[in-house]
Amino acid sequence: MDVAENEATTAYQSNTKKQQLGRFKSTKFKENFAGYMFVAPMLIGTTVLIIIPIFIALAVSFTDWVFISGFQSADFVGLENFKTMVQDEPFIQSVVNNIWLILAVPLTMALSLVLAVVINKNVYFKGFFKVIYFMPYISSIVAIAIVFQLLFHPSYGPINEFLMSVGIDNPPRWLADSSWALVSVIIITVWTSIGFNLIIYLAGLQNIPMDLYEAADIDGASAWVKFKNITVPMLSPTTFFLLITGIIYSFKSFELIVVLTEGGPGYSTSVIVYYLYEQAFENLKSGYASAIAITLLGMLLVITAIQWIGQKKWVNY
């Protein structure tokens, strides 16, 4: 009788374990299925709009294809497009111009941080100033470019009129001068980007524990010491985020260049994306444009990798 009872108990426990395992698998499948459904829209969109086009551009970069002629006109040329790129002076100039735009990113961040600290502590109507500084960032780039075309007009622009009124007889010709055109673009870029950086820095400042500042006050620390030893280190994750997004944004500069200068005068304001557009849709060199796009992707990946490696030494989480 005991043996029969033991066998029945063992069978019951075995069935119970099988049922529990079945319910566990069913629950796990439902959870996984729900997770896949949530990420599916983003995954499908990223695959269709980003990943697949990258591989297509990589394949086209090894050809001399002209897209209006159909696929049958594509001839494999190997690395010829990349060799041409290295010797292409306008492309090299576009890369140099992009590097100068990257140097504008730290300037924008520094100005935004100073404004954020001032507005966060010593200014009334903080919401009003947030809106005022953020307006250029959400305004139409086309409208901004047209306004600054008038402001930077070499002969009748308000900026040069003011400079001449204070005694400067030969003010810069701004957008009409190859030596000053890129400087003008950088000024506009800084002006439009300050608002976004300011809002992000203000959010970061509000997350810094006040206990740190109170302890520093007890120790008699000055405002500069608190800024250097508390504010800047505690904002390092925010700074890292703005640095990455700012550099990527500088490489994506296109609308402002198209409307403001069209890359001129003499490619002095041309950037990589604009030169890519010019080669693809004006000169109809789809293969060469794809090679430029792949090169740009590689540059962004290298810069981002360097930042991710370097952030371990100065970003405090």
GUMILUM-862806 format. One record per residue (C-alpha): chain; x, y, z. Coordinates in Angstrom, 1 decimal. Layout:
[r A; [X; Y; Z]]
...
This chain:
[r A; [0.0; 0.0; 0.0]]
[r A; [2.9; 2.4; 0.8]]
[r A; [4.5; 1.7; -2.5]]
[r A; [1.3; 2.5; -4.3]]
[r A; [0.9; 5.7; -2.4]]
[r A; [4.4; 6.7; -3.1]]
[r A; [4.0; 6.1; -6.8]]
[r A; [0.7; 8.1; -6.8]]
[r A; [2.4; 10.9; -4.9]]
[r A; [5.4; 10.9; -7.4]]
[r A; [3.0; 10.9; -10.3]]
[r A; [1.0; 13.8; -8.8]]
[r A; [4.2; 15.8; -8.2]]
[r A; [5.4; 15.1; -11.7]]
[r A; [2.1; 16.3; -13.2]]
[r A; [2.2; 19.3; -11.0]]
[r A; [5.7; 20.2; -12.2]]
[r A; [4.7; 19.7; -15.8]]
[r A; [1.7; 22.0; -15.4]]
[r A; [3.8; 24.7; -13.6]]
[r A; [6.4; 24.4; -16.4]]
[r A; [3.7; 24.7; -19.0]]
[r A; [2.2; 27.8; -17.3]]
[r A; [5.7; 29.3; -17.0]]
[r A; [6.4; 28.8; -20.7]]
[r A; [3.1; 30.2; -21.6]]
[r A; [3.6; 33.3; -19.4]]
[r A; [7.1; 33.7; -20.7]]
[r A; [5.9; 33.5; -24.3]]
[r A; [3.2; 36.1; -23.6]]
[r A; [5.7; 38.4; -22.0]]
[r A; [8.2; 38.0; -24.8]]
[r A; [5.5; 38.5; -27.4]]
[r A; [4.2; 41.7; -25.7]]
[r A; [7.8; 43.0; -25.6]]
[r A; [8.4; 42.3; -29.3]]
[r A; [5.1; 44.0; -30.1]]
[r A; [6.2; 47.1; -28.2]]
[r A; [9.6; 47.3; -29.9]]
[r A; [8.4; 46.2; -33.3]]
[r A; [7.4; 49.7; -34.6]]
[r A; [10.8; 51.2; -33.8]]
[r A; [12.7; 48.1; -34.9]]
[r A; [10.8; 48.0; -38.2]]
[r A; [11.3; 51.7; -38.8]]
[r A; [15.0; 51.6; -37.9]]
[r A; [15.5; 48.6; -40.2]]
[r A; [13.6; 49.9; -43.2]]
[r A; [14.7; 53.6; -42.9]]
[r A; [18.3; 53.2; -41.6]]
[r A; [19.9; 49.8; -41.6]]
[r A; [18.8; 48.6; -45.0]]
[r A; [19.7; 52.0; -46.7]]
[r A; [23.1; 51.8; -45.1]]
[r A; [23.8; 48.5; -46.7]]
[r A; [22.4; 49.7; -50.0]]
[r A; [24.6; 52.8; -49.9]]
[r A; [27.6; 50.7; -49.1]]
[r A; [26.9; 48.5; -52.2]]
[r A; [26.3; 51.6; -54.4]]
[r A; [29.5; 53.2; -53.2]]
[r A; [31.5; 50.6; -55.2]]
[r A; [29.8; 51.6; -58.4]]
[r A; [29.5; 54.6; -60.8]]
[r A; [25.7; 54.3; -60.8]]
[r A; [23.6; 57.3; -61.9]]
[r A; [20.1; 56.7; -60.4]]
[r A; [18.1; 58.2; -63.2]]
[r A; [19.6; 55.7; -65.7]]
[r A; [18.3; 52.6; -63.9]]
[r A; [20.1; 49.7; -62.2]]
[r A; [21.4; 48.4; -65.5]]
[r A; [23.7; 51.4; -65.9]]
[r A; [25.6; 50.5; -62.6]]
[r A; [29.2; 49.4; -63.2]]
[r A; [31.4; 48.0; -60.4]]
[r A; [34.4; 50.3; -59.9]]
[r A; [35.7; 49.0; -56.6]]
[r A; [37.4; 51.6; -54.4]]
[r A; [37.6; 54.2; -57.2]]
[r A; [35.1; 56.5; -55.6]]
[r A; [37.0; 56.5; -52.3]]
[r A; [40.3; 57.2; -54.1]]
[r A; [38.7; 60.1; -55.9]]
[r A; [37.3; 61.4; -52.6]]
[r A; [40.8; 61.7; -51.1]]
[r A; [42.0; 63.8; -54.0]]
[r A; [38.8; 65.9; -54.2]]
[r A; [39.6; 69.4; -52.9]]
[r A; [36.0; 70.5; -52.5]]
[r A; [35.3; 67.4; -50.4]]
[r A; [38.4; 68.1; -48.2]]
[r A; [37.3; 71.7; -47.8]]
[r A; [33.9; 70.4; -46.7]]
[r A; [35.5; 68.2; -44.1]]
[r A; [37.6; 71.1; -42.8]]
[r A; [34.5; 73.3; -42.6]]
[r A; [32.7; 70.6; -40.6]]
[r A; [35.6; 70.5; -38.2]]
[r A; [35.3; 74.2; -37.6]]
[r A; [31.6; 73.7; -36.9]]
[r A; [32.5; 71.0; -34.3]]
[r A; [34.6; 73.6; -32.6]]
[r A; [31.5; 75.7; -32.2]]
[r A; [29.9; 73.0; -30.1]]
[r A; [32.0; 73.7; -26.9]]
[r A; [31.5; 77.4; -27.3]]
[r A; [27.7; 76.9; -27.4]]
[r A; [27.8; 74.6; -24.4]]
[r A; [29.9; 77.1; -22.4]]
[r A; [27.6; 80.0; -23.1]]
[r A; [24.5; 77.8; -22.4]]
[r A; [26.0; 76.6; -19.0]]
[r A; [26.7; 80.2; -17.9]]
[r A; [23.2; 81.3; -18.8]]
[r A; [21.7; 78.3; -17.2]]
[r A; [23.5; 79.0; -13.9]]
[r A; [22.5; 82.6; -13.9]]
[r A; [18.9; 82.0; -14.8]]
[r A; [18.6; 79.1; -12.3]]
[r A; [19.7; 81.3; -9.3]]
[r A; [19.5; 85.0; -9.9]]
[r A; [16.7; 85.8; -12.3]]
[r A; [13.0; 86.3; -11.9]]
[r A; [10.5; 85.0; -14.6]]
[r A; [12.6; 82.0; -15.3]]
[r A; [9.9; 80.5; -17.5]]
[r A; [9.8; 83.6; -19.7]]
[r A; [13.6; 83.5; -20.3]]
[r A; [13.4; 79.8; -21.1]]
[r A; [10.9; 80.5; -23.8]]
[r A; [12.9; 83.4; -25.2]]
[r A; [16.1; 81.5; -25.5]]
[r A; [14.4; 78.4; -26.8]]
[r A; [12.5; 80.2; -29.6]]
[r A; [15.4; 80.2; -32.1]]
[r A; [15.8; 76.5; -31.7]]
[r A; [12.2; 75.7; -32.7]]
[r A; [12.0; 78.4; -35.3]]
[r A; [12.1; 77.6; -39.0]]
[r A; [15.7; 77.4; -40.3]]
[r A; [14.6; 78.9; -43.6]]
[r A; [13.1; 81.9; -41.8]]
[r A; [16.3; 82.3; -39.7]]
[r A; [18.5; 82.1; -42.8]]
[r A; [16.5; 84.8; -44.6]]
[r A; [16.6; 87.1; -41.6]]
[r A; [20.4; 86.7; -41.2]]
[r A; [20.9; 87.3; -44.9]]
[r A; [19.4; 90.7; -44.3]]
[r A; [21.3; 91.3; -41.1]]
[r A; [24.6; 90.3; -42.7]]
[r A; [24.1; 92.2; -45.9]]
[r A; [27.6; 93.7; -46.7]]
[r A; [26.3; 97.1; -47.8]]
[r A; [22.9; 97.8; -46.1]]
[r A; [22.7; 95.2; -43.3]]
[r A; [21.9; 96.5; -39.8]]
[r A; [25.1; 94.9; -38.4]]
[r A; [27.5; 96.7; -40.8]]
[r A; [25.5; 99.9; -40.5]]
[r A; [26.1; 99.7; -36.7]]
[r A; [29.8; 98.9; -37.1]]
[r A; [30.3; 101.9; -39.5]]
[r A; [28.4; 104.1; -37.1]]
[r A; [30.9; 103.3; -34.3]]
[r A; [33.9; 104.1; -36.5]]
[r A; [34.7; 100.9; -38.4]]
[r A; [35.1; 102.0; -42.0]]
[r A; [35.6; 98.6; -43.6]]
[r A; [33.4; 96.1; -41.7]]
[r A; [33.5; 92.4; -42.8]]
[r A; [31.4; 91.5; -45.8]]
[r A; [30.2; 88.5; -43.9]]
[r A; [28.4; 86.0; -46.2]]
[r A; [29.9; 87.6; -49.3]]
[r A; [33.5; 87.1; -48.1]]
[r A; [35.0; 83.6; -48.2]]
[r A; [37.0; 84.5; -45.1]]
[r A; [34.0; 85.5; -43.0]]
[r A; [31.2; 83.3; -44.5]]
[r A; [31.9; 80.3; -42.3]]
[r A; [32.3; 82.6; -39.2]]
[r A; [28.8; 83.9; -40.0]]
[r A; [27.4; 80.4; -40.2]]
[r A; [29.0; 79.5; -36.9]]
[r A; [27.5; 82.6; -35.2]]
[r A; [24.0; 81.6; -36.5]]
[r A; [24.5; 78.0; -35.4]]
[r A; [25.6; 79.0; -31.9]]
[r A; [22.6; 81.4; -31.6]]
[r A; [20.1; 78.8; -32.7]]
[r A; [21.6; 76.0; -30.5]]
[r A; [21.9; 77.9; -27.2]]
[r A; [18.2; 77.4; -26.3]]
[r A; [18.3; 73.6; -26.5]]
[r A; [21.5; 73.4; -24.5]]
[r A; [20.1; 75.9; -21.9]]
[r A; [17.0; 73.9; -21.3]]
[r A; [18.9; 70.6; -20.8]]
[r A; [21.4; 72.3; -18.5]]
[r A; [18.6; 73.8; -16.4]]
[r A; [17.1; 70.4; -16.0]]
[r A; [20.5; 69.1; -14.9]]
[r A; [21.0; 71.9; -12.4]]
[r A; [17.7; 71.2; -10.7]]
[r A; [18.8; 67.5; -10.1]]
[r A; [21.9; 68.5; -8.2]]
[r A; [21.4; 67.9; -4.4]]
[r A; [21.3; 71.2; -2.5]]
[r A; [23.1; 69.4; 0.4]]
[r A; [26.3; 69.7; -1.6]]
[r A; [26.1; 73.5; -1.9]]
[r A; [25.1; 73.8; 1.8]]
[r A; [28.1; 71.8; 2.9]]
[r A; [30.3; 74.0; 0.7]]
[r A; [28.8; 77.1; 2.2]]
[r A; [29.6; 75.8; 5.7]]
[r A; [33.2; 75.3; 4.6]]
[r A; [33.4; 78.8; 3.2]]
[r A; [33.7; 77.9; -0.5]]
[r A; [33.4; 80.7; -3.0]]
[r A; [30.9; 80.8; -5.9]]
[r A; [33.7; 79.8; -8.3]]
[r A; [34.9; 76.9; -6.2]]
[r A; [31.3; 75.6; -5.9]]
[r A; [30.9; 76.0; -9.7]]
[r A; [34.1; 74.2; -10.4]]
[r A; [33.9; 71.4; -7.9]]
[r A; [30.2; 70.8; -7.6]]
[r A; [28.3; 72.1; -10.6]]
[r A; [30.6; 71.1; -13.4]]
[r A; [31.3; 67.5; -12.1]]
[r A; [27.6; 66.9; -11.3]]
[r A; [26.6; 68.1; -14.8]]
[r A; [29.1; 65.9; -16.6]]
[r A; [26.5; 63.4; -17.8]]
[r A; [24.5; 66.3; -19.2]]
[r A; [27.6; 67.8; -20.8]]
[r A; [28.4; 64.4; -22.3]]
[r A; [25.0; 64.1; -23.8]]
[r A; [25.1; 67.6; -25.3]]
[r A; [28.6; 67.0; -26.6]]
[r A; [27.5; 63.9; -28.6]]
[r A; [24.3; 65.4; -29.9]]
[r A; [26.0; 68.7; -30.8]]
[r A; [28.7; 67.0; -32.8]]
[r A; [26.2; 64.9; -34.6]]
[r A; [24.1; 67.9; -35.3]]
[r A; [27.1; 69.8; -36.7]]
[r A; [27.7; 67.0; -39.2]]
[r A; [24.0; 67.2; -40.2]]
[r A; [24.1; 70.9; -41.0]]
[r A; [22.3; 71.2; -44.3]]
[r A; [19.2; 73.4; -44.4]]
[r A; [21.0; 76.5; -43.1]]
[r A; [23.8; 76.1; -45.7]]
[r A; [21.4; 75.6; -48.6]]
[r A; [19.3; 78.6; -47.9]]
[r A; [22.0; 80.9; -46.6]]
[r A; [25.0; 80.4; -48.8]]
[r A; [24.5; 77.3; -51.0]]
[r A; [28.0; 76.3; -50.0]]
[r A; [29.7; 79.4; -51.2]]
[r A; [31.5; 81.6; -51.8]]
[r A; [33.9; 79.1; -53.3]]
[r A; [33.0; 76.1; -51.1]]
[r A; [34.0; 78.2; -48.0]]
[r A; [30.7; 77.2; -46.2]]
[r A; [30.2; 73.8; -47.9]]
[r A; [29.8; 70.9; -45.4]]
[r A; [29.9; 67.1; -46.0]]
[r A; [26.1; 66.7; -46.1]]
[r A; [25.7; 69.6; -48.5]]
[r A; [28.5; 68.3; -50.8]]
[r A; [26.9; 64.9; -50.7]]
[r A; [23.6; 66.4; -51.8]]
[r A; [25.3; 68.4; -54.6]]
[r A; [27.0; 65.3; -55.9]]
[r A; [23.9; 63.1; -55.7]]
[r A; [21.1; 65.4; -57.0]]
[r A; [22.9; 68.1; -59.0]]
[r A; [25.8; 66.2; -60.5]]
[r A; [23.9; 62.9; -60.5]]
[r A; [26.9; 60.9; -59.2]]
[r A; [25.0; 58.4; -57.0]]
[r A; [28.0; 56.1; -56.5]]
[r A; [30.3; 58.9; -55.4]]
[r A; [27.6; 60.4; -53.2]]
[r A; [27.1; 57.0; -51.5]]
[r A; [30.9; 56.8; -50.9]]
[r A; [30.7; 60.2; -49.2]]
[r A; [27.8; 59.0; -47.1]]
[r A; [29.6; 55.8; -46.0]]
[r A; [32.7; 57.9; -45.1]]
[r A; [30.5; 60.3; -43.1]]
[r A; [29.0; 57.4; -41.2]]
[r A; [32.5; 56.0; -40.5]]
[r A; [33.6; 59.4; -39.2]]
[r A; [30.6; 59.7; -36.9]]
[r A; [31.1; 56.1; -35.5]]
[r A; [34.8; 56.8; -34.8]]
[r A; [34.1; 60.1; -33.1]]
[r A; [31.3; 58.6; -31.0]]
[r A; [33.5; 55.6; -30.0]]
[r A; [36.2; 58.0; -28.9]]
[r A; [33.7; 60.0; -26.8]]
[r A; [32.3; 56.8; -25.2]]
[r A; [35.8; 55.6; -24.3]]
[r A; [36.9; 59.1; -23.1]]
[r A; [33.8; 59.7; -21.0]]
[r A; [34.9; 57.1; -18.5]]
[r A; [37.6; 59.5; -17.3]]
[r A; [35.5; 62.6; -16.8]]
[r A; [31.8; 61.8; -16.6]]
[r A; [30.5; 61.2; -13.1]]
[r A; [27.4; 59.1; -12.9]]
